[in-house]
Amino acid sequence: MINSIKWSISIAVITFVLAAIFSIASNGILHGVAWGTGLIVVLIIVFIGIFFDMIGIAATAADEVPFHAMASKKVYGAKHSINIVRNADRFASFCNDVIGDVSGIISGTATTIVIIQLTVNLKLGQSSYIDYMINVTLTSFIAALTVGGKAFGKSFAIRYSRDIIFQVGKVLQFLEEKFHIAIIKDKKSKKKSTINRRK
C-alpha cells in the first residue's frame, strides 16, 4: 500500500515536470513560426504519444520466457527486456499515462495555437464561419489521428510485443552502458540486495 502511494506521488511529480517541459518547448517552438510548421510540430507530439502508448501496451502483452533463452546466450538487450516485462505495470503506466496523456494534452494546446496562427494568416475574424470550420476540422483531425493511431498501435503492439520490447531493451542497455542511466532495475536484484544487507 505504501509503495503504491509512493509510486503514485512520484508519477504525479514526473508528470508535472514533463508536462511543464513539453508545454514550454512546444510553445517556444510554435511562437512566431508559420502555421504549417506548427502543424508539423503538433503531428510530432501526437506521434510521440502514439509511439509510447504502443510501447506500454507491448510491455503488458510480452512474455518473459523467450527473453530468458536470449539472456542465457548473452544477447544484447535481453536482460533489460526481462526487466521491462517484470515491471510491466509501472513501465506501462509511465509510457501510457505519463507520456501518452501529456502528449495528448499538449497536442490539444498546440493545435489551438496553430488555429490562431492560421486565422491570423488568413486575416479572418475569430467569430467568422470559416474560422469556426477551421477550428472544428483541425481539432477533429488531430483527435481522429490520435485515437486511430493508438488503436492501430495497440493491435501492432500486441502482435509484435516481443520484437518491440526487445528493441526497447537494447535502447535501455545502451543508455545504461554509455550514459549510466538505469531506467528500470530488476525487482529480483533489489530483493537479493535487501536480503544480503539483513545478513
C-alpha positions in Angstrom: 0.0 0.0 0.0 2.8 2.4 1.0 4.7 1.5 -2.2 1.7 2.2 -4.3 1.2 5.6 -2.7 4.9 6.4 -3.2 4.7 5.3 -6.8 1.5 7.4 -7.4 3.2 10.5 -5.9 6.4 10.0 -7.9 4.4 9.6 -11.1 2.4 12.7 -10.4 5.6 14.7 -9.8 7.2 13.3 -13.0 4.0 14.1 -15.0 4.1 17.7 -13.7 7.7 18.1 -14.7 7.3 16.5 -18.1 4.1 18.4 -18.8 5.9 21.7 -18.0 8.9 20.8 -20.2 6.6 19.7 -23.1 4.5 22.8 -22.8 7.4 25.2 -22.6 9.2 23.5 -25.5 6.1 23.4 -27.8 5.1 26.9 -27.0 8.7 28.1 -27.6 8.9 26.3 -31.0 5.4 27.4 -32.1 6.0 31.1 -31.2 6.4 33.1 -34.3 6.5 30.2 -36.7 4.3 29.6 -39.7 1.1 27.6 -39.1 2.3 24.8 -41.4 5.4 24.4 -39.3 3.2 24.5 -36.2 1.1 21.7 -37.6 4.1 19.6 -38.2 5.1 20.1 -34.5 1.6 19.1 -33.4 1.8 15.9 -35.5 5.2 15.1 -34.0 3.7 15.4 -30.5 0.8 13.2 -31.5 3.1 10.5 -32.9 5.2 10.6 -29.7 2.1 9.8 -27.7 1.1 7.0 -30.1 4.6 5.6 -30.0 4.9 5.5 -26.2 1.3 4.1 -25.9 2.4 1.3 -28.2 5.4 0.5 -26.1 3.4 0.5 -22.9 0.9 -2.0 -24.4 3.7 -4.2 -25.7 5.2 -4.4 -22.2 2.0 -5.8 -20.7 1.5 -8.2 -23.6 5.0 -9.5 -23.9 6.0 -12.9 -22.4 9.2 -13.1 -20.2 10.1 -16.7 -21.2 11.6 -16.1 -24.7 14.0 -13.5 -23.3 15.5 -15.9 -20.8 16.8 -18.1 -23.6 18.3 -15.0 -25.2 19.8 -13.8 -21.9 21.4 -17.2 -21.3 23.2 -16.6 -24.7 24.1 -13.1 -23.5 22.1 -11.4 -26.3 22.4 -7.7 -26.2 19.3 -6.1 -24.6 17.8 -9.4 -23.4 18.2 -8.8 -19.6 16.8 -5.3 -19.9 13.8 -6.8 -21.9 13.2 -9.1 -19.0 13.3 -6.2 -16.6 10.7 -4.4 -18.7 8.3 -7.3 -18.6 8.8 -7.9 -14.9 8.0 -4.2 -14.3 5.3 -4.1 -17.0 2.7 -2.4 -14.7 4.9 0.6 -13.9 6.6 0.8 -17.3 3.2 0.8 -19.0 1.9 3.4 -16.5 4.8 5.7 -17.4 4.5 5.2 -21.2 0.7 5.3 -21.4 -0.4 7.5 -18.6 2.5 9.9 -18.3 4.0 10.3 -21.8 0.8 9.4 -23.7 -1.6 11.6 -21.7 0.8 14.5 -21.5 1.3 14.3 -25.3 -2.5 14.4 -25.8 -2.9 17.4 -23.6 0.0 19.3 -25.1 -1.1 18.5 -28.7 -4.5 20.0 -27.9 -3.0 23.2 -26.7 -0.6 23.3 -29.6 -3.5 22.8 -32.0 -5.2 25.8 -30.6 -2.1 27.9 -31.2 -1.9 26.6 -34.8 -5.5 27.5 -35.4 -4.9 31.1 -34.1 -1.9 31.4 -36.3 -3.8 30.2 -39.4 -6.7 32.5 -38.6 -4.3 35.5 -38.4 -2.6 34.4 -41.5 -5.8 34.2 -43.5 -7.0 37.5 -41.8 -10.2 36.0 -40.6 -12.3 37.3 -37.7 -12.5 35.0 -34.6 -16.3 34.8 -35.0 -16.3 34.1 -38.7 -17.8 31.0 -40.2 -14.5 30.0 -41.9 -12.6 30.4 -38.6 -15.2 28.1 -36.9 -14.9 25.5 -39.7 -11.1 25.5 -39.5 -11.3 25.1 -35.7 -13.7 22.2 -35.9 -11.9 20.5 -38.8 -8.4 20.7 -37.4 -9.4 19.7 -33.9 -11.4 16.7 -35.2 -8.5 15.7 -37.5 -6.0 15.7 -34.6 -8.4 13.8 -32.3 -9.1 11.2 -35.0 -5.4 10.8 -35.8 -4.6 10.3 -32.1 -7.4 7.8 -31.4 -6.9 5.9 -34.7 -3.2 5.9 -34.3 -3.4 4.5 -30.7 -5.9 1.8 -31.9 -3.5 0.7 -34.6 -0.6 0.9 -32.2 -2.3 -1.4 -29.7 -3.0 -4.0 -32.3 0.6 -3.8 -33.6 2.0 -3.9 -30.1 0.0 -7.0 -29.1 1.0 -8.8 -32.2 4.7 -7.9 -32.2 5.2 -7.3 -28.4 8.3 -9.4 -28.1 10.1 -7.7 -31.0 9.1 -4.2 -29.7 10.2 -4.9 -26.1 13.5 -6.4 -27.4 14.3 -3.3 -29.3 13.4 -1.1 -26.3 15.6 -3.4 -24.1 18.5 -2.7 -26.5 18.0 1.0 -26.1 17.8 0.8 -22.3 21.0 -1.2 -22.2 22.7 1.3 -24.5 21.6 4.2 -22.2 22.9 2.3 -19.2 26.3 1.4 -20.6 27.0 4.7 -22.4 25.4 7.3 -20.2 25.0 5.3 -16.9 21.2 5.9 -16.9 19.3 3.0 -15.4 15.6 3.4 -16.4 14.4 0.1 -14.9 16.0 -2.0 -12.2 15.4 -5.7 -11.7 13.0 -6.5 -8.9 14.8 -9.7 -8.0 18.2 -7.9 -7.7 16.6 -5.5 -5.3 15.3 -8.4 -3.2 18.7 -10.1 -3.2 20.5 -6.8 -2.1 17.9 -6.4 0.7 18.5 -10.0 1.9 22.3 -9.5 1.8 22.0 -6.4 3.9 19.9 -8.1 6.5 22.5 -10.9 6.7 
